[in-house]
Amino acid sequence: MPVKILMVCLGNICRSPLAEGILASKLPNEKFTVDSAGTGSWHVGHSPDKRSIAVAQKNGLCIDAQKGRQFKISDFDEFDYIYVMDNSNYRDVIHLAKTPEHKNKVHLILNELFPDENVDVPDPYFGVSNGFDNVYQMLNDVTDIIAKKLIEKHS
């Protein structure tokens, strides 16, 4: 049974699809499954934002087959690790947790790079033109650490 990792942001069209694609590219797919979801329902069934698709393609990844979905309570049982992109997503997901075990699965993703600093991955949706490149680089850096830890722990 593969180890399952879920990436969560607000709408599941910008940050979490990138995080899903980047992390999945660094893990052996026979041992790990990576998915993504949003805390909101606005983009359920939609493809990632065209700017996320473009920055992924520029870096050799294809994420255009992903479809947005909303985080659900059953994700706590289905996934082994849940990484959220910012403090607001963290509060929204933790609010749905029914047990301490569920809460322990939820991690603020950049705490892997900056332990206990609770730094947000900025939402590039309304931001500056290079926002998607900056988010890609942050997620690429942090998923190097996450992939290494997961491979060491589950190999």
N, C-alpha and C positions, 0 to 999 in steps of 0.2 A: 504494500500500500504506500503510495507516494506521500511525502510530506507536503502539506498544502499551505500556501502563503497567500494572504489577501491584502491588496493595496487599496486604501480608501481615501477619497477626497470628497469634495462637496458635490460635484455634478457627474463625476466619472467620465469626463471628456478631455481633460487637460493633463493634470498631474498623475492621477492613478493609472491611466492607460500607459503613460510613459514609464512609470515605475514598474508596472507589470511587464512590459516588453523588455525593458533593460534587465531586470532581475532574471526573467526567464531565459534570456540569452546567455546568462552566466552560470546557469545551473543545469546539470544533466537531467533531461526531461523524463528519464525512466525512474528517477528518484524523487523529483520535485514537480509540483504543479503550482503555477502562479495565476491568480485571477485578480480582478479589480471590481470595485463598486463605489457608488456615491452615497452620501448620507441623504441627499435630496432625490426627488423623483423626476425632475424636469427633463432629463435626457435619457430615460429608459428606452432602450432599443435603438438609440442613435449611435453612429460611428464617432470615434474621437474627433475633437476639434481639428480642422484642417491644418492648423499651425502645429499641433502636436504630431500629426501624421508626417508633416514636412520635416520637422526637426529630427524625428525618428529616422526617416528615410535618409536624411543628410548624414546620419551616423550609422547607416547600414542596417537599420531595423525596420521591419514592416509591422505596423500595428493597426492597419486599416480594416482588418477583419473583426476587430473587437467590437462589441456592442455594449452600450451603457446599461447598467442595472443598479437597483437600489440595494443598499445594505439591508439585510434582514436578520432577525434574531437567530434563526437557524444557522447563520454563518459562524456563530460562536462554536457550534458543535462540529461543523464541517471543516473548519480551518484550524491549523495548528498555531499559526502566527498571523496577527492582524497588525499591519503597519498603517498608521494614519498620517496624513500630510501636514496637519496643523492642529493647534490647540482646540479650535472650535470643533473640528472633526473628532478629536479625542473625546471631548465632553459629550458630543452627540452619541458616539459609539458606546462609551462607558455607561451612559444613561440607560442603554438598552440591555446591559449585562445583568444577568439574573443571579450569577454566582461569583465567588472570588476566583474560581478557575477561569471563567469567561473574562473577567477583568485582567487577569494575569497574561492573557494572550495579546492584549492590546498595547502597542508601543508607538510612541511618537517617533517617526522614522529618523529625523535628524539627530535624535539622542544617540544614535549609533556613531555619529561623527563627533557630536558635541555633547558628551554625557551630562545628563541632568540640567542642560541649559534650556530645554523646551523651546528650541528654535523652530519656527514655521518654515515650510517650503512655501514661498509666496505663490499665490494664485496668479498665473500670467494672463488670465482671460481678458481683463481690462487694462493690463499693464503696458509697459513700453515694448517697442518692437523686438528687442533682444531678450525679452522676458522668457520666452520658450527655450532659447539657447541656455540661459542661466539656469533655469529649472532642470533642463536635461543634464547639465554638468553637475549640479548638486546631487541629482538622483543617481547619476553614473558613479560619482564618488562614494555615496553612501551604500549603494548596492554592491560595490566591491567588498566592503566590510561585511555586509549581511551575507553575501554569497559565501565568503570565506568561512564565516562562523557556522553557517548551515551545513556546508560540506564537511567541515571538521566534526560537527556534532552528529551528523546523520550518515556518516560513511562507514 
